[in-house]
């Protein structure tokens, strides 16, 4: 069988939606990966990160923030959808009704219950190789954040460490403790 293309993937997506299924797919090296739903901790971390970032980005008109449904056709012809991504305003002045045929400026992967850290680290490094300016790997289980840059430097944040991405968001900073789902005790 020949390699699957983005057009083939679009047909598959249409057919599955018509059949009543709403799967998300990624395409890597001509092979399709079905992206199942995430666990709710990973989902909540993703929405917290997106909200904190979006609250900084949109009033300043810096660019666009996307969730895990936003697909990017990368230079290696793979179709990927990071858990959270960002594209600068000057690179994408208007949103389009198709996959973005570009590398995002920021790609964030959030470990779900079934993910393995080495595989996610490899995925983030690949984003960097393809031109992502900053890659972030969030591990809710260990409450750590790893930041990847093209220089090869990786920084790990823990506890109340402050996350900054000055090359994309000058002045933006959050304590990584803000990313973890709150606990609502009944006795409070």
Helices and strands as residue ranges (DSSP letters): H 6-18, E 24-28, E 31-35, H 40-57, E 63-66, E 72-73, E 79-80, E 84-88, E 106-110, H 117-129, E 134-139, E 144-149, E 154-157, E 162-164, E 173-175, G 176-179
